[in-house]
Amino acid sequence: MDLEESSRIIRQLALDWAQADLPGKRLTYADYVRSIAGLQQATADVNRTAAIVAAVFKQANELKKTSEWVERELRFEALAQAVDHRQLLVLLDLEHAGAVDDDALDLYNERVNRFNTND
């Protein structure tokens, strides 16, 4: 896939995000493009990027999360792609979260279950 096609897909994903009905303060379209492009750089695979974005959006809709949450989780997924050991990163993030409270455990479970397809 060429750079122009990848850019088109990133812009379409950003537009989908901009049109999503997520609660809370909205980010700008440029923020959406920047977040997705960062993930694309980490994956180097526009199909993988689209699959990750879809999984994060699905969770955001199901769990009533904000665009800020989506942005944070796309950064997490970009890092997970870069280190190529997602499960270890999920555990390390939990261990270094400070106090392991309900919110930290919820986030851990969200990340662990993000790609489960047992719907």
C-alpha positions in Angstrom: 0.0 0.0 0.0 1.4 3.4 -0.9 1.8 6.4 1.3 -1.2 8.2 -0.3 -3.5 5.3 0.4 -2.3 5.0 4.0 -2.9 8.7 4.5 -6.4 8.4 3.1 -7.2 5.6 5.5 -5.7 7.5 8.5 -7.9 10.5 7.5 -11.0 8.3 7.2 -10.3 6.7 10.6 -9.9 10.2 12.1 -13.2 11.3 10.5 -14.9 8.3 11.9 -13.6 9.2 15.3 -14.7 12.9 14.9 -18.2 11.7 14.1 -18.3 9.1 17.0 -20.7 9.9 19.8 -18.3 9.7 22.7 -18.9 11.6 26.0 -16.8 14.3 27.4 -14.7 17.1 25.9 -13.9 16.6 22.2 -10.4 16.7 20.8 -9.7 18.3 17.4 -9.6 16.5 14.1 -5.9 17.3 14.0 -5.5 15.5 17.4 -7.3 12.4 15.9 -5.1 12.4 12.9 -2.0 12.8 15.0 -3.0 9.9 17.3 -3.8 7.5 14.5 -0.7 8.5 12.5 1.4 7.8 15.6 -0.1 4.3 15.9 0.5 3.8 12.1 4.1 4.7 12.6 4.4 2.0 15.3 2.6 -0.7 13.4 3.8 0.1 9.8 0.7 -1.7 8.7 -2.4 0.3 7.9 -4.6 -2.8 8.3 -3.2 -3.5 11.8 -3.7 0.2 12.6 -7.3 0.0 11.5 -7.9 -3.1 13.5 -6.5 -1.6 16.7 -8.5 1.6 16.2 -11.7 -0.4 15.7 -11.0 -2.4 18.9 -10.4 0.7 20.9 -13.5 2.5 19.5 -15.6 -0.6 20.2 -14.5 -0.6 23.9 -15.0 3.2 24.1 -18.5 2.9 22.9 -19.3 -0.1 25.1 -17.8 1.4 28.2 -18.9 5.0 27.5 -15.3 6.3 27.4 -14.2 9.7 26.2 -12.1 10.7 23.2 -9.3 11.5 25.6 -9.5 7.8 26.8 -9.3 6.7 23.1 -6.3 9.0 22.6 -4.5 7.6 25.6 -5.3 4.0 24.6 -4.0 4.5 21.1 -0.7 5.8 22.6 -0.6 2.7 24.7 -1.2 0.4 21.7 1.5 2.3 19.7 3.9 1.6 22.5 2.8 -2.0 22.7 3.5 -2.4 19.0 6.9 -0.7 19.3 8.0 -3.0 22.2 6.4 -6.1 20.6 5.4 -7.6 23.9 2.0 -6.3 24.7 1.2 -8.6 27.7 4.3 -7.6 29.5 3.6 -3.9 28.9 0.1 -4.3 30.3 1.5 -5.9 33.5 4.3 -3.3 33.8 1.8 -0.5 33.4 -0.3 -2.0 36.2 2.7 -2.5 38.5 3.9 1.1 38.0 0.5 2.7 38.3 1.2 3.6 41.9 -1.8 2.5 44.0 -3.5 -0.5 42.5 -7.1 0.6 42.9 -10.3 -0.3 41.1 -9.6 2.2 38.3 -6.1 0.7 37.6 -7.6 -2.9 37.7 -10.4 -1.8 35.3 -7.9 -0.4 32.9 -5.8 -3.5 33.1 -8.8 -5.7 32.3 -9.9 -3.4 29.4 -6.4 -3.7 27.9 -6.2 -7.4 28.4 -9.7 -8.0 26.9 -9.4 -5.5 24.1 -8.8 -8.0 21.3 -11.0 -10.8 22.6 -13.5 -11.8 19.9 -15.7 -14.0 22.1 -18.8 -11.8 21.4 
